[in-house]
Amino acid sequence: MGHHEIVALLRPITKGFEDADLDKVMAEEKVKLDAYYEQATKNKPPAASAEANESITLVEKMEAENQRKFAEIEKEQDIVVPEAVEMSEEKKAEGAKLKDEGNKAYLAKDYGLAVDLYSQAIAITPTDAVLYSNRCAAHLGAGDAKLALHDVRVSKKLCPEWPKALFREGQCLEVLELFEEAACAMWAAMQLAPDDKLLKRRFQECVKRGRSDHQAKLQSADA
């Protein structure tokens, strides 16, 4: 299933999606979408009505707003992966201690301290994907989704096949209200961990939020 089908689920059309079997719904939606676009192409009128033009304009505005949000965040291809450094066993132990202290601070919801401790640990072990993922979570807790997204994308580059990094990337994008990109990231995580029920549930919740946001914007425009 690709980006197109995932994005289509964000439109408030499918009923009962939240309680349905995800794989079945995605397959059914793809069939319906393919049939719809095929029929729409055949029956396309020579000129669009004023109402249709207004609807298209609204969708274009919503897409433009989405692109504006996307442009405000750092491009993934611009993120530089740090190089590995040699270190003594003593330094490794120091980094591990800072990581543990960061974990304790995070669990205590002292997110600022957690960020600081993880940053100190990263300075010692700059290629530890887990540290970037952990600092991402701390940034999210502190309310800075953009810094969180940067960190998790470093983590993802260091460990591309790690579902947790993709999941946290989805969390960051969801907070930034980039629901299409968030759903795609969570979908990618599900492909790496198909038996993870939490990932499936969070994907569904993300799609639900995206559809609610889409519907709210449509209703606001009609008001």
C-alpha positions as CSV (number, residue, x, y, z in Angstrom):
1,M,0.0,0.0,0.0
2,G,1.4,3.4,-1.0
3,H,1.3,7.0,0.1
4,H,-1.8,7.7,-2.2
5,E,-4.0,5.1,-0.5
6,I,-2.9,6.2,3.0
7,V,-3.6,9.9,2.2
8,A,-7.0,8.9,0.9
9,L,-8.0,7.4,4.3
10,L,-7.5,10.9,5.8
11,R,-10.6,12.0,3.9
12,P,-13.7,11.7,6.0
13,I,-15.5,9.1,3.8
14,T,-15.0,5.6,5.2
15,K,-17.4,4.8,8.1
16,G,-16.5,2.6,11.0
17,F,-12.8,2.7,10.1
18,E,-11.7,2.9,13.7
19,D,-13.2,-0.5,14.6
20,A,-12.5,-2.3,11.4
21,D,-9.7,-4.6,10.4
22,L,-7.0,-2.3,9.1
23,D,-5.6,-4.5,6.3
24,K,-9.1,-5.2,5.0
25,V,-10.1,-1.5,5.1
26,M,-6.9,-0.5,3.2
27,A,-7.5,-3.1,0.5
28,E,-11.2,-2.2,0.1
29,E,-10.3,1.5,0.0
30,K,-7.8,0.9,-2.8
31,V,-10.3,-0.9,-4.9
32,K,-12.9,1.8,-4.4
33,L,-10.4,4.6,-5.2
34,D,-9.2,2.8,-8.3
35,A,-12.8,2.4,-9.5
36,Y,-13.7,5.9,-8.6
37,Y,-10.8,7.5,-10.5
38,E,-11.4,5.3,-13.5
39,Q,-15.1,6.2,-13.6
40,A,-14.3,9.9,-13.0
41,T,-11.9,10.0,-15.9
42,K,-14.5,8.4,-18.2
43,N,-17.3,10.7,-17.1
44,K,-15.3,13.9,-16.7
45,P,-17.6,16.9,-17.8
46,P,-16.3,19.4,-20.3
47,A,-16.5,22.2,-17.7
48,A,-16.5,22.1,-14.0
49,S,-19.4,23.7,-12.1
50,A,-18.9,26.7,-9.8
51,E,-19.5,24.5,-6.8
52,A,-16.9,22.0,-8.0
53,N,-14.4,24.8,-8.6
54,E,-15.0,26.2,-5.1
55,S,-14.4,22.7,-3.7
56,I,-11.2,22.3,-5.7
57,T,-10.0,25.7,-4.6
58,L,-10.6,24.8,-0.9
59,V,-8.6,21.6,-1.3
60,E,-5.8,23.5,-3.0
61,K,-5.7,25.9,-0.1
62,M,-5.6,23.1,2.4
63,E,-2.7,21.4,0.4
64,A,-0.9,24.8,0.3
65,E,-1.2,25.1,4.0
66,N,0.2,21.6,4.4
67,Q,3.1,22.4,2.2
68,R,3.8,25.6,4.2
69,K,4.0,23.6,7.4
70,F,6.2,21.1,5.7
71,A,8.6,23.8,4.4
72,E,9.1,25.1,7.9
73,I,10.7,21.9,9.1
74,E,14.3,20.8,8.3
75,K,14.5,18.7,5.2
76,E,15.4,15.1,5.9
77,Q,18.0,15.0,3.2
78,D,19.8,18.0,4.8
79,I,20.3,16.1,8.1
80,V,24.0,15.0,8.5
81,V,24.7,11.7,10.2
82,P,27.5,12.1,12.8
83,E,30.7,10.0,12.4
84,A,31.7,7.3,14.8
85,V,34.5,8.1,17.2
86,E,36.8,5.8,19.1
87,M,36.4,5.8,22.9
88,S,37.8,4.1,25.9
89,E,35.8,1.8,28.1
90,E,35.8,4.6,30.7
91,K,34.1,6.9,28.2
92,K,31.6,4.2,27.2
93,A,30.7,3.8,30.9
94,E,30.3,7.5,31.3
95,G,28.0,7.7,28.3
96,A,25.9,4.8,29.6
97,K,25.6,6.5,33.0
98,L,24.4,9.7,31.4
99,K,21.9,7.8,29.3
100,D,20.5,6.0,32.4
101,E,20.2,9.4,34.2
102,G,18.5,10.8,31.2
103,N,16.0,7.9,31.3
104,K,15.3,8.6,35.0
105,A,14.7,12.3,34.3
106,Y,12.4,11.5,31.4
107,L,10.3,9.1,33.5
108,A,10.1,11.8,36.2
109,K,8.9,14.2,33.4
110,D,11.8,16.5,33.9
111,Y,12.2,16.8,30.1
112,G,14.6,19.7,30.1
113,L,17.0,17.8,32.3
114,A,16.5,14.7,30.2
115,V,17.4,16.6,27.0
116,D,20.6,17.9,28.7
117,L,21.7,14.5,29.9
118,Y,21.0,12.8,26.6
119,S,22.9,15.6,24.8
120,Q,25.9,15.0,27.1
121,A,25.7,11.3,26.3
122,I,25.5,12.0,22.5
123,A,28.6,14.1,22.8
124,I,30.4,11.0,24.0
125,T,28.7,8.4,21.7
126,P,27.5,10.4,18.7
127,T,26.3,7.4,16.6
128,D,24.0,5.8,19.2
129,A,20.6,5.7,17.5
130,V,18.8,5.1,20.8
131,L,20.1,8.3,22.4
132,Y,18.7,10.4,19.5
133,S,15.4,8.6,19.8
134,N,15.3,9.1,23.5
135,R,16.2,12.8,23.2
136,C,13.4,13.0,20.6
137,A,10.9,11.8,23.2
138,A,12.3,14.3,25.7
139,H,11.9,17.1,23.2
140,L,8.3,16.0,22.5
141,G,7.6,16.0,26.2
142,A,9.0,19.5,26.4
143,G,6.8,20.6,23.6
144,D,9.4,21.1,20.8
145,A,8.3,18.8,18.0
146,K,10.7,20.3,15.4
147,L,13.8,19.5,17.5
148,A,12.3,16.1,18.2
149,L,11.8,15.5,14.5
150,H,15.4,16.3,13.8
151,D,16.6,13.9,16.4
152,V,14.5,11.0,15.4
153,R,15.5,11.5,11.7
154,V,19.1,11.2,12.8
155,S,18.2,8.1,14.7
156,K,16.4,6.8,11.6
157,K,19.5,7.4,9.4
158,L,21.7,5.6,11.9
159,C,19.3,2.6,12.1
160,P,16.9,2.6,9.0
161,E,15.2,-0.6,9.9
162,W,14.2,0.3,13.4
163,P,10.4,0.5,13.7
164,K,10.5,2.7,16.9
165,A,12.4,5.5,15.0
166,L,9.7,5.5,12.3
167,F,7.0,5.4,14.9
168,R,8.5,8.4,16.8
169,E,8.9,10.2,13.5
170,G,5.2,9.7,13.0
171,Q,4.5,11.1,16.5
172,C,6.5,14.3,15.7
173,L,4.7,14.8,12.4
174,E,1.4,14.3,14.0
175,V,2.1,16.9,16.6
176,L,3.1,19.3,13.8
177,E,-0.3,18.5,12.2
178,L,1.3,16.9,9.1
179,F,-1.1,14.0,9.3
180,E,-0.4,12.6,5.8
181,E,3.3,12.4,6.5
182,A,2.7,11.1,10.0
183,A,0.4,8.3,8.8
184,C,3.0,7.3,6.1
185,A,5.7,7.1,8.8
186,M,3.6,4.9,11.0
187,W,2.6,2.7,8.1
188,A,6.3,2.2,7.3
189,A,6.9,1.2,10.9
190,M,4.0,-1.3,10.7
191,Q,5.7,-2.9,7.7
192,L,8.8,-3.6,9.8
193,A,6.8,-4.8,12.8
194,P,3.5,-6.2,11.4
195,D,2.5,-8.0,14.7
196,D,2.9,-4.8,16.8
197,K,-0.7,-4.0,17.9
198,L,0.3,-0.7,19.4
199,L,1.7,0.5,16.0
200,K,-1.6,-0.5,14.3
201,R,-3.7,1.3,16.9
202,R,-1.6,4.4,16.7
203,F,-1.8,4.4,12.9
204,Q,-5.6,4.2,13.1
205,E,-5.6,7.0,15.7
206,C,-3.4,9.2,13.5
207,V,-5.7,8.6,10.5
208,K,-8.7,9.4,12.6
209,R,-7.2,12.7,13.8
210,G,-6.2,13.6,10.2
211,R,-9.7,12.9,9.0
212,S,-11.2,15.0,11.8
213,D,-8.9,17.8,11.0
214,H,-9.8,17.6,7.3
215,Q,-13.5,17.6,8.1
216,A,-13.2,20.5,10.5
217,K,-11.5,22.6,7.9
218,L,-14.2,21.8,5.3
219,Q,-16.9,22.8,7.8
220,S,-15.1,26.0,8.8
221,A,-14.9,27.0,5.1
222,D,-18.6,26.3,4.7
223,A,-19.6,28.4,7.7
